[in-house]
C-alpha cells in the first residue's frame, strides 16, 4: 500500500456503503423502480455509490503514492462527538436554538483556529437559520427555546 490515506478512506466508504445496502435489503424495504421508488430504493443506491467510491479510492491507494497517515486528532474527535450527543440530549428539552449554539461552539472549539469572535456569530447565525428553515419553513414540531421562556 503506497497511499494509506486513500486506501483506508476507501475501505471506510466501502464498509459504510455495504452496511447501508445490507440494512436496506435486510429490513425488508421494498426497492421499487425508478418510476415508483420504494423506501429501500434510495438507501441501496446511496450505499452502492459509496461502495463504488470506496472501491475507486482503495484502488487509488494501492496504485499511487501518497503521504502517510498522521497522528489521530483525539480531542477534536471527542469534542465533535460529544457536541453531537449533547445536541441530541438538549434539542427536545432546551430547544433547537440553544442546542445548535452548544453544538456549533463545541465543534468550533475543536479547531486549532478557534476564536470566540468568529464562533459565536456563526453559532447564532446557524441557530437562527435552522429555526427559520426547519421550524418555520418545513413545520417540524421541535421546540425553539426552553418552554420556560414561552417559545
VEXVOMAR-595597 format. One record per atom (N, C-alpha, C): residue in one letter; chain; atom name; x, y, z. Coordinates in Angstrom, 3 decimals. Each point is the difference from the previous one (the first is absolute). Layout:
N
A; A; CA; X; Y; Z
...
//
This chain:
151
X; A; N; 0.864; -1.174; 0.000
X; A; CA; -0.864; 1.174; 0.000
X; A; C; 0.904; 1.228; 0.000
X; A; N; -0.123; 0.809; -1.042
X; A; CA; 0.871; 1.161; -0.136
X; A; C; -0.678; 1.307; 0.400
X; A; N; -1.327; -0.027; 0.106
X; A; CA; -0.745; 1.203; 0.365
X; A; C; -1.013; -0.380; 1.084
X; A; N; 0.454; -0.050; 1.262
X; A; CA; -0.868; -0.518; 1.058
X; A; C; -1.254; 0.843; 0.265
X; A; N; 0.064; 1.306; -0.204
X; A; CA; -1.185; 0.834; 0.250
X; A; C; -1.140; -0.393; -0.934
X; A; N; 0.298; -0.090; -1.288
X; A; CA; -1.041; -0.378; -0.955
X; A; C; -0.449; -1.441; 0.210
X; A; N; 0.938; -0.882; 0.309
X; A; CA; -0.346; -1.403; 0.202
X; A; C; -0.987; -0.166; 1.148
X; A; N; 0.304; 0.572; 1.160
X; A; CA; -0.871; -0.164; 1.172
X; A; C; -1.303; 0.779; -0.150
X; A; N; 0.040; 1.162; -0.637
X; A; CA; -1.240; 0.740; -0.265
X; A; C; -0.889; -0.812; -0.934
X; A; N; 0.604; -0.638; -1.000
X; A; CA; -0.759; -0.842; -0.913
X; A; C; -0.649; -1.169; 0.712
X; A; N; 0.736; -0.651; 0.896
X; A; CA; -0.584; -1.109; 0.759
X; A; C; -1.136; 0.477; 0.900
X; A; N; 0.145; 1.198; 0.574
X; A; CA; -1.065; 0.564; 0.835
X; A; C; -1.263; 0.239; -0.830
X; A; N; 0.141; 0.633; -1.164
X; A; CA; -1.149; 0.236; -0.880
X; A; C; -0.623; -1.309; -0.452
X; A; N; 0.853; -0.955; -0.354
X; A; CA; -0.489; -1.304; -0.443
X; A; C; -0.803; -0.686; 1.103
X; A; N; 0.500; 0.053; 1.224
X; A; CA; -0.703; -0.608; 1.132
X; A; C; -1.328; 0.672; 0.299
X; A; N; -0.018; 1.332; -0.008
X; A; CA; -1.246; 0.723; 0.271
X; A; C; -1.011; -0.253; -1.118
X; A; N; 0.470; -0.007; -1.247
X; A; CA; -0.899; -0.276; -1.126
X; A; C; -0.580; -1.399; 0.064
X; A; N; 0.847; -0.985; 0.305
X; A; CA; -0.479; -1.381; 0.106
X; A; C; -0.983; -0.139; 1.157
X; A; N; 0.269; 0.682; 1.114
X; A; CA; -0.912; -0.063; 1.146
X; A; C; -1.350; 0.636; -0.344
X; A; N; 0.018; 1.116; -0.727
X; A; CA; -1.259; 0.658; -0.394
X; A; C; -0.826; -0.923; -0.898
X; A; N; 0.656; -0.668; -0.927
X; A; CA; -0.705; -0.933; -0.882
X; A; C; -0.554; -1.167; 0.808
X; A; N; 0.809; -0.546; 0.900
X; A; CA; -0.430; -1.143; 0.801
X; A; C; -1.192; 0.360; 0.893
X; A; N; 0.032; 1.167; 0.618
X; A; CA; -1.104; 0.419; 0.864
X; A; C; -1.268; 0.224; -0.828
X; A; N; 0.139; 0.663; -1.143
X; A; CA; -1.172; 0.278; -0.832
X; A; C; -0.622; -1.291; -0.530
X; A; N; 0.831; -0.925; -0.448
X; A; CA; -0.528; -1.255; -0.539
X; A; C; -0.445; -0.947; 1.112
X; A; N; 0.737; 0.011; 1.108
X; A; CA; -0.321; -0.894; 1.108
X; A; C; -1.221; 0.428; 0.797
X; A; N; -0.393; 1.242; -0.115
X; A; CA; -1.157; 0.502; 0.745
X; A; C; -1.313; -0.303; -0.698
X; A; N; 0.084; -0.570; -1.166
X; A; CA; -1.222; -0.312; -0.731
X; A; C; -0.592; 1.194; -0.713
X; A; N; 0.772; 1.066; -0.139
X; A; CA; -0.490; 1.166; -0.735
X; A; C; -0.180; -0.367; -1.463
X; A; N; -1.085; 0.432; -0.563
X; A; CA; -0.267; -0.240; -1.413
X; A; C; 0.848; 0.960; -0.832
X; A; N; 0.678; -0.515; -1.013
X; A; CA; 0.834; 0.845; -0.849
X; A; C; -0.825; 0.842; -0.958
X; A; N; -0.939; -0.616; -0.670
X; A; CA; -0.775; 0.718; -0.994
X; A; C; 0.797; 0.158; -1.275
X; A; N; -0.325; 1.032; -0.759
X; A; CA; 0.665; 0.267; -1.275
X; A; C; 0.299; 1.495; -0.076
X; A; N; 0.770; 0.412; -1.006
X; A; CA; 0.264; 1.441; -0.116
X; A; C; -1.284; 0.836; -0.154
X; A; N; -1.004; -0.586; -0.606
X; A; CA; -1.248; 0.728; -0.188
X; A; C; -0.837; 0.021; 1.283
X; A; N; 0.048; -1.079; 0.762
X; A; CA; -0.784; -0.111; 1.232
X; A; C; 0.914; -0.522; 1.105
X; A; N; 0.740; 0.904; 0.598
X; A; CA; 1.020; -0.367; 0.984
X; A; C; -0.625; -0.470; 1.303
X; A; N; 0.590; -1.070; 0.545
X; A; CA; -0.402; -0.486; 1.308
X; A; C; 0.918; 0.572; 1.067
X; A; N; -0.254; -0.295; 1.277
X; A; CA; 0.819; 0.554; 1.084
X; A; C; 1.442; -0.506; -0.006
X; A; N; 0.285; -1.111; -0.675
X; A; CA; 1.363; -0.510; -0.038
X; A; C; 0.790; 0.477; -1.200
X; A; N; -0.638; 0.688; -0.930
X; A; CA; 0.650; 0.406; -1.242
X; A; C; 1.183; 0.948; 0.251
X; A; N; -0.261; 1.085; 0.697
X; A; CA; 1.051; 0.999; 0.228
X; A; C; 1.153; -0.550; 0.840
X; A; N; -0.258; -0.702; 1.131
X; A; CA; 1.133; -0.531; 0.774
X; A; C; 0.865; -0.985; -0.789
X; A; N; -0.623; -0.809; -0.851
X; A; CA; 0.784; -0.953; -0.786
X; A; C; 0.872; 0.732; -1.016
X; A; N; -0.552; 0.971; -0.697
X; A; CA; 0.791; 0.743; -0.982
X; A; C; 1.068; 0.867; 0.667
X; A; N; -0.332; 0.603; 1.125
X; A; CA; 0.994; 0.785; 0.724
X; A; C; 1.128; -0.899; 0.509
X; A; N; -0.368; -1.146; 0.572
X; A; CA; 1.007; -0.955; 0.453
X; A; C; 0.839; -0.515; -1.150
X; A; N; -0.621; -0.236; -1.147
X; A; CA; 0.745; -0.439; -1.179
X; A; C; 0.983; 1.062; -0.467
X; A; N; -0.428; 1.251; 0.014
X; A; CA; 0.902; 1.092; -0.376
X; A; C; 1.181; 0.112; 0.946
X; A; N; -0.264; -0.133; 1.301
X; A; CA; 1.087; 0.033; 0.983
X; A; C; 0.951; -1.174; -0.200
X; A; N; -0.560; -1.185; -0.270
X; A; CA; 0.833; -1.186; -0.202
X; A; C; 0.880; 0.148; -1.236
X; A; N; -0.552; 0.525; -1.089
X; A; CA; 0.793; 0.207; -1.218
X; A; C; 1.091; 1.034; 0.257
X; A; N; -0.360; 1.084; 0.693
X; A; CA; 1.002; 1.014; 0.358
X; A; C; 1.104; -0.639; 0.847
X; A; N; -0.397; -0.868; 0.930
X; A; CA; 0.977; -0.694; 0.832
X; A; C; 0.913; -0.895; -0.800
X; A; N; -0.548; -0.705; -0.984
X; A; CA; 0.834; -0.854; -0.852
X; A; C; 1.010; 0.822; -0.793
X; A; N; -0.454; 1.139; -0.531
X; A; CA; 0.894; 0.866; -0.768
X; A; C; 1.112; 0.540; 0.900
X; A; N; -0.363; 0.470; 1.190
X; A; CA; 1.014; 0.537; 0.920
X; A; C; 0.981; -1.080; 0.467
X; A; N; -0.520; -1.181; 0.270
X; A; CA; 0.882; -1.095; 0.419
X; A; C; 0.977; -0.339; -1.114
X; A; N; -0.498; -0.066; -1.225
X; A; CA; 0.891; -0.243; -1.139
X; A; C; 1.026; 1.096; -0.167
X; A; N; -0.423; 1.247; 0.184
X; A; CA; 0.931; 1.124; -0.092
X; A; C; 1.055; -0.090; 1.098
X; A; N; -0.433; -0.439; 1.183
X; A; CA; 0.946; -0.154; 1.102
X; A; C; 1.054; -1.055; -0.267
X; A; N; -0.357; -1.000; -0.777
X; A; CA; 0.960; -1.047; -0.349
X; A; C; 0.878; 0.396; -1.186
X; A; N; -0.508; 0.877; -0.879
X; A; CA; 0.700; 0.312; -1.241
X; A; C; 0.855; 1.261; 0.053
X; A; N; -0.320; 0.933; 0.880
X; A; CA; 0.727; 1.268; 0.022
X; A; C; 0.787; 0.153; 1.298
X; A; N; 0.896; 0.945; -0.004
X; A; CA; 0.792; 0.295; 1.193
X; A; C; -0.606; 1.206; 0.699
X; A; N; -0.070; -0.060; 1.321
X; A; CA; -0.570; 1.100; 0.762
X; A; C; 0.643; 0.115; 1.365
X; A; N; -0.418; 1.005; 0.714
X; A; CA; 0.549; 0.273; 1.327
X; A; C; -0.468; -1.056; 0.999
X; A; N; 0.810; -0.284; 1.001
X; A; CA; -0.420; -0.950; 1.034
X; A; C; -1.083; 0.612; 0.885
X; A; N; -0.681; -0.855; 0.730
X; A; CA; -1.027; 0.464; 0.931
X; A; C; 0.686; 0.589; 1.216
X; A; N; -0.434; 1.172; 0.397
X; A; CA; 0.587; 0.669; 1.161
X; A; C; -0.637; -0.467; 1.294
X; A; N; 0.269; 0.736; 1.050
X; A; CA; -0.571; -0.327; 1.310
X; A; C; -1.495; 0.265; 0.004
X; A; N; -0.713; -0.746; 0.820
X; A; CA; -1.433; 0.214; 0.168
X; A; C; -0.223; 1.271; 0.806
X; A; N; -0.929; 0.811; -0.433
X; A; CA; -0.388; 1.201; 0.731
X; A; C; -1.115; -0.400; 0.972
X; A; N; 0.390; -0.463; 1.178
X; A; CA; -0.957; -0.575; 0.946
X; A; C; -0.911; 1.067; 0.600
X; A; N; 0.547; 1.128; 0.418
X; A; CA; -0.830; 1.042; 0.622
X; A; C; -1.091; 0.499; -0.942
X; A; N; 0.299; 0.360; -1.260
X; A; CA; -1.082; 0.408; -0.894
X; A; C; -1.033; -1.106; -0.220
X; A; N; 0.441; -1.229; -0.114
X; A; CA; -0.929; -1.113; -0.179
X; A; C; -0.945; -0.113; 1.189
X; A; N; 0.537; 0.128; 1.204
X; A; CA; -0.814; -0.081; 1.209
X; A; C; -0.953; 1.197; 0.092
X; A; N; 0.491; 1.193; -0.289
X; A; CA; -0.840; 1.200; 0.107
X; A; C; -1.154; -0.007; -0.995
X; A; N; 0.261; -0.388; -1.236
X; A; CA; -1.068; -0.018; -1.004
X; A; C; -1.019; -1.090; 0.338
X; A; N; 0.482; -1.172; 0.404
X; A; CA; -0.913; -1.087; 0.371
X; A; C; -0.822; 0.383; 1.230
X; A; N; 0.646; 0.544; 1.007
X; A; CA; -0.697; 0.416; 1.214
X; A; C; -0.993; 1.123; -0.294
X; A; N; 0.380; 0.934; -0.863
X; A; CA; -0.912; 1.071; -0.387
X; A; C; -1.257; -0.538; -0.670
X; A; N; 0.167; -1.016; -0.850
X; A; CA; -1.149; -0.611; -0.672
X; A; C; -0.906; -0.705; 1.003
X; A; N; 0.592; -0.708; 0.956
X; A; CA; -0.791; -0.684; 1.019
X; A; C; -0.728; 0.986; 0.908
X; A; N; 0.669; 1.083; 0.352
X; A; CA; -0.633; 1.033; 0.831
X; A; C; -1.135; 0.671; -0.774
X; A; N; 0.206; 0.234; -1.304
X; A; CA; -1.073; 0.558; -0.832
X; A; C; -1.225; -0.910; 0.046
X; A; N; 0.221; -1.301; -0.163
X; A; CA; -1.118; -0.950; 0.014
X; A; C; -0.721; 0.009; 1.340
X; A; N; 0.746; 0.170; 1.087
X; A; CA; -0.613; 0.018; 1.325
X; A; C; -0.727; 1.319; 0.271
X; A; N; 0.492; 1.093; -0.573
X; A; CA; -0.553; 1.329; 0.292
X; A; C; -1.162; 0.428; -0.891
X; A; N; -0.057; -0.491; -1.229
X; A; CA; -0.907; 0.580; -0.978
X; A; C; -1.463; -0.036; 0.438
X; A; N; -0.452; -1.059; 0.627
X; A; CA; -1.398; -0.069; 0.429
X; A; C; -0.231; 0.622; 1.373
X; A; N; 1.062; 0.185; 0.772
X; A; CA; -0.129; 0.559; 1.343
X; A; C; 0.213; 1.513; -0.012
X; A; N; 1.122; 0.437; -0.564
X; A; CA; 0.339; 1.418; 0.004
X; A; C; -0.461; 0.714; -1.263
X; A; N; -0.244; -0.739; -1.068
X; A; CA; -0.430; 0.603; -1.245
X; A; C; 1.082; -0.059; -1.061
X; A; N; -0.410; 0.226; -1.238
X; A; CA; 0.908; -0.091; -1.141
X; A; C; 1.095; 1.059; 0.045
X; A; N; -0.361; 1.239; 0.285
X; A; CA; 0.978; 1.090; -0.033
X; A; C; 1.127; -0.201; 1.025
X; A; N; -0.297; -0.273; 1.281
X; A; CA; 1.097; -0.226; 0.940
X; A; C; 0.823; -1.252; -0.333
X; A; N; -0.660; -1.037; -0.500
X; A; CA; 0.732; -1.226; -0.349
X; A; C; 0.963; 0.259; -1.153
X; A; N; -0.413; 0.788; -0.984
X; A; CA; 0.883; 0.353; -1.123
X; A; C; 1.165; 0.847; 0.504
X; A; N; -0.285; 0.947; 0.896
X; A; CA; 1.077; 0.829; 0.560
X; A; C; 1.067; -0.862; 0.659
X; A; N; -0.418; -0.940; 0.831
X; A; CA; 0.952; -0.875; 0.704
X; A; C; 0.781; -0.843; -0.996
X; A; N; -0.689; -0.589; -0.962
X; A; CA; 0.660; -0.851; -0.984
X; A; C; 1.053; 0.767; -0.792
X; A; N; -0.368; 1.160; -0.519
X; A; CA; 0.927; 0.768; -0.835
X; A; C; 1.188; 0.505; 0.811
X; A; N; -0.247; 0.452; 1.221
X; A; CA; 1.112; 0.484; 0.822
X; A; C; 0.958; -1.134; 0.373
X; A; N; -0.551; -1.186; 0.324
X; A; CA; 0.880; -1.127; 0.334
X; A; C; 0.795; -0.460; -1.221
X; A; N; -0.662; -0.083; -1.145
X; A; CA; 0.697; -0.422; -1.210
X; A; C; 1.035; 1.042; -0.419
X; A; N; -0.315; 1.276; 0.171
X; A; CA; 0.963; 1.055; -0.328
X; A; C; 1.215; -0.058; 0.913
X; A; N; -0.234; -0.306; 1.269
X; A; CA; 1.105; -0.076; 0.960
X; A; C; 0.972; -1.129; -0.362
X; A; N; -0.459; -0.972; -0.761
X; A; CA; 0.856; -1.102; -0.414
X; A; C; 1.063; 0.445; -0.994
X; A; N; -0.194; 1.143; -0.633
X; A; CA; 0.953; 0.486; -0.984
X; A; C; 1.194; 0.670; 0.660
X; A; N; 1.168; -0.145; -0.617
X; A; CA; 1.184; 0.693; 0.514
X; A; C; -0.090; 1.501; -0.252
X; A; N; -0.895; 0.400; -0.902
X; A; CA; -0.190; 1.416; -0.321
X; A; C; -1.208; 0.584; 0.723
X; A; N; -0.410; -0.597; 1.113
X; A; CA; -1.190; 0.452; 0.723
X; A; C; 0.144; 1.442; 0.443
X; A; N; -1.074; 0.760; -0.228
X; A; CA; -0.093; 1.373; 0.464
X; A; C; -1.462; 0.253; 0.344
X; A; N; -0.257; 0.366; 1.234
X; A; CA; -1.373; 0.281; 0.420
X; A; C; -0.587; 1.146; -0.813
X; A; N; 0.865; 0.882; -0.458
X; A; CA; -0.431; 1.131; -0.815
X; A; C; -0.680; -0.460; -1.293
X; A; N; 0.421; -1.129; -0.560
X; A; CA; -0.603; -0.553; -1.219
X; A; C; -1.016; -1.090; 0.312
X; A; N; 0.242; -0.774; 1.044
X; A; CA; -0.862; -1.143; 0.307
X; A; C; -1.377; 0.448; 0.499
X; A; N; -0.067; 1.027; 0.810
X; A; CA; -1.281; 0.446; 0.556
X; A; C; -0.957; 0.526; -1.077
X; A; N; 0.460; 0.895; -0.897
X; A; CA; -0.920; 0.422; -1.076
X; A; C; -0.409; -1.163; -0.913
X; A; N; 0.925; -0.925; -0.243
X; A; CA; -0.337; -1.176; -0.805
X; A; C; -1.075; -0.829; 0.691
X; A; N; 0.162; -0.231; 1.296
X; A; CA; -0.987; -0.782; 0.752
X; A; C; -1.359; 0.692; 0.015
X; A; N; -0.013; 1.297; 0.231
X; A; CA; -1.266; 0.750; 0.000
X; A; C; -0.662; -0.017; -1.374
X; A; N; 0.785; 0.200; -1.045
X; A; CA; -0.538; -0.015; -1.361
X; A; C; -0.562; -1.363; -0.375
X; A; N; 0.714; -1.072; 0.354
X; A; CA; -0.496; -1.342; -0.305
X; A; C; -1.239; -0.339; 0.819
X; A; N; -0.064; 0.483; 1.231
X; A; CA; -1.194; -0.238; 0.817
X; A; C; -1.216; 0.690; -0.617
X; A; N; 0.160; 1.248; -0.405
X; A; CA; -1.102; 0.736; -0.620
X; A; C; -0.401; -0.654; -1.322
X; A; N; 0.997; -0.338; -0.836
X; A; CA; -0.294; -0.631; -1.291
X; A; C; -0.693; -1.350; 0.189
X; A; N; 0.419; -0.769; 0.987
X; A; CA; -0.612; -1.307; 0.257
X; A; C; -1.446; 0.149; 0.439
X; A; N; -0.268; 0.970; 0.851
X; A; CA; -1.377; 0.239; 0.437
X; A; C; -0.857; 0.434; -1.183
X; A; N; 0.522; 0.895; -0.815
X; A; CA; -0.772; 0.472; -1.160
X; A; C; -0.275; -1.131; -0.995
X; A; N; 1.006; -0.813; -0.278
X; A; CA; -0.169; -1.062; -0.995
X; A; C; -0.842; -1.150; 0.546
X; A; N; 0.392; -0.536; 1.148
X; A; CA; -0.625; -1.232; 0.477
X; A; C; -1.324; 0.219; 0.730
X; A; N; -0.082; 1.025; 0.825
X; A; CA; -1.222; 0.224; 0.776
X; A; C; -1.013; 0.826; -0.797
X; A; N; 0.436; 1.136; -0.507
X; A; CA; -0.925; 0.879; -0.725
X; A; C; -0.255; -0.491; -1.425
X; A; N; 1.062; -0.326; -0.725
X; A; CA; -0.152; -0.384; -1.398
X; A; C; -0.584; -1.385; -0.208
X; A; N; 0.572; -1.004; 0.667
X; A; CA; -0.445; -1.381; -0.187
X; A; C; -1.058; -0.441; 1.007
X; A; N; -0.204; 0.793; 1.035
X; A; CA; -1.036; -0.309; 0.980
X; A; C; 0.325; -1.184; 0.895
X; A; N; 1.266; -0.264; 0.236
X; A; CA; 0.388; -1.112; 0.872
X; A; C; -0.325; 0.384; 1.446
X; A; N; -0.749; -0.832; 0.698
X; A; CA; -0.434; 0.345; 1.362
X; A; C; 1.099; -0.241; 1.034
X; A; N; 0.909; 0.925; 0.091
X; A; CA; 1.060; -0.077; 0.997
X; A; C; 0.003; 1.336; 0.750
X; A; N; 0.174; -0.049; 1.336
X; A; CA; 0.023; 1.272; 0.729
X; A; C; 1.193; 0.854; -0.429
X; A; N; -0.227; 1.299; -0.054
X; A; CA; 1.048; 0.918; -0.427
X; A; C; 0.870; 0.421; 1.174
X; A; N; -0.629; 0.311; 1.111
X; A; CA; 0.697; 0.443; 1.223
X; A; C; -0.591; -0.793; 1.172
X; A; N; 0.601; 0.138; 1.176
X; A; CA; -0.590; -0.701; 1.152
X; A; C; -1.463; 0.412; 0.216
X; A; N; -0.813; -0.938; 0.400
X; A; CA; -1.423; 0.272; 0.211
X; A; C; -0.226; 1.069; 1.072
X; A; N; 0.954; 0.168; 0.872
X; A; CA; -0.108; 1.000; 1.056
X; A; C; -0.094; 1.401; -0.598
X; A; N; 0.669; 0.202; -1.137
X; A; CA; -0.008; 1.310; -0.638
X; A; C; -1.230; 0.224; -0.875
X; A; N; -0.796; -1.049; -0.208
X; A; CA; -1.242; 0.130; -0.745
X; A; C; 0.120; -0.084; -1.502
X; A; N; 1.116; -0.506; -0.534
X; A; CA; 0.160; -0.114; -1.456
X; A; C; -0.323; -1.403; -0.469
//
